[in-house]
Amino acid sequence: MHFLSISTAVVALASLAAGAKNQLKQETAFKDGPTNAKMYIYLPSNKLALAPIIVAIHYCTGTGPAYFSGSKYADLADQKGFIVIYPSSPSTGGCWDVASTTSLTHDKGGDSKTIVNMVAYAVKNYGGDADKVFVTGSSSGAMMTNVLAGAYPNVFKAGSVYSGVPDGCFYVSGAQAGQATPGWNNECANGRSVKTAQAWGDLTRSYYPGYTGSYPKMLIWHGTADSTLAYPNLAETMKQWSNVMNIPFTKNVTNNPQSGYTQLVYGDGTKLVGYSAQGVGHTVPIHESVDLAWFGL
Ligand SMILES: *[C@@H]1O[C@H](CO)[C@@H](O)[C@H](O)[C@H]1NC(C)=O
């Protein structure tokens, strides 16, 4: 069922052409694992000597190259000089492992750790700036964005989440890292995993026990008509980061950044913001320029 709706999303994304000047490169020398996710990297010609890094993560059935073609991050890298990493999932259906305790937990392993190792690789080999690392993704990649923000808040400074679920919401009992098909949590997908803000916050904190540093600033996008990862996941995700960062809801701003979107402002709006897209389904269009402003690029 969910594969059907996600295939529709693939078609929509694939029809956008990337105008990037350079080729996307598969980094075949990257073998750090621990899972077999492939590393693709976009290096703009005018790359900054110390270049910020955006990790852009695909949806189920997607690939790194598909997300490169379906988004404008690489075009913007040509203008601004940052690096983009597009990881490719090793699983059969192209979903990311956001279900195993291994992948959900700091330095335990799984796809999350492989992605963090890609960041370290780009810092070491391409002059990536370890202090300016950002993450974004759609659907399964959005779930992974929340997972990375929760397990590796020491690595990422900011995230932008397109149609995901809260960190830990897709946990499946018994799921192991490296499975051909990562676990799928129907309860969560259908918007029935409802917890208090405290419980969501505790869950995130449990993935990096003892961590006392700051968490990435988060931008959370979701369509009200999402039939793959139901709309209540927006409110649950907002509760989670609101608790983790201890930032209360302030106000809604309607028709921002465009007609039909409501901006949910937390605190002073610099650390946590949601965007509720009225009537939009699972494929919330990527708002690259809003993301870049959020990342400070
Ligand atoms: C803010 O907007 C969200 C999304 O439309 C809505 O669910 C929520 O009730 C609004 N809150 C207030 C206080 O208006």
The ligand as an SDF file (V2000), in Angstrom:
LIG
                    3D

 14 14  0  0  0  0  0  0  0  0999 V2000
   -1.6930   26.4730   14.2770 C   0  0  0  0  0  0  0  0  0  0  0  0
   -1.7880   25.8360   13.0090 O   0  0  0  0  0  0  0  0  0  0  0  0
   -1.9050   24.4220   13.0870 C   0  0  0  0  0  0  0  0  0  0  0  0
   -1.8480   23.9010   11.6630 C   0  0  0  0  0  0  0  0  0  0  0  0
   -2.8040   24.5060   10.8460 O   0  0  0  0  0  0  0  0  0  0  0  0
   -3.1840   24.0630   13.8130 C   0  0  0  0  0  0  0  0  0  0  0  0
   -3.2870   22.6570   13.9260 O   0  0  0  0  0  0  0  0  0  0  0  0
   -3.1660   24.6850   15.1920 C   0  0  0  0  0  0  0  0  0  0  0  0
   -4.3940   24.4310   15.8370 O   0  0  0  0  0  0  0  0  0  0  0  0
   -2.9300   26.1770   15.0990 C   0  0  0  0  0  0  0  0  0  0  0  0
   -2.7940   26.7110   16.4470 N   0  0  0  0  0  0  0  0  0  0  0  0
   -3.3650   27.8440   16.8070 C   0  0  0  0  0  0  0  0  0  0  0  0
   -3.1350   28.2440   18.2380 C   0  0  0  0  0  0  0  0  0  0  0  0
   -4.0580   28.5060   16.0740 O   0  0  0  0  0  0  0  0  0  0  0  0
  1  2  1  0
  1 10  1  0
  2  3  1  0
  3  4  1  0
  3  6  1  0
  4  5  1  0
  6  7  1  0
  6  8  1  0
  8  9  1  0
  8 10  1  0
 10 11  1  0
 11 12  1  0
 12 13  1  0
 12 14  2  0
M  END
$$$$
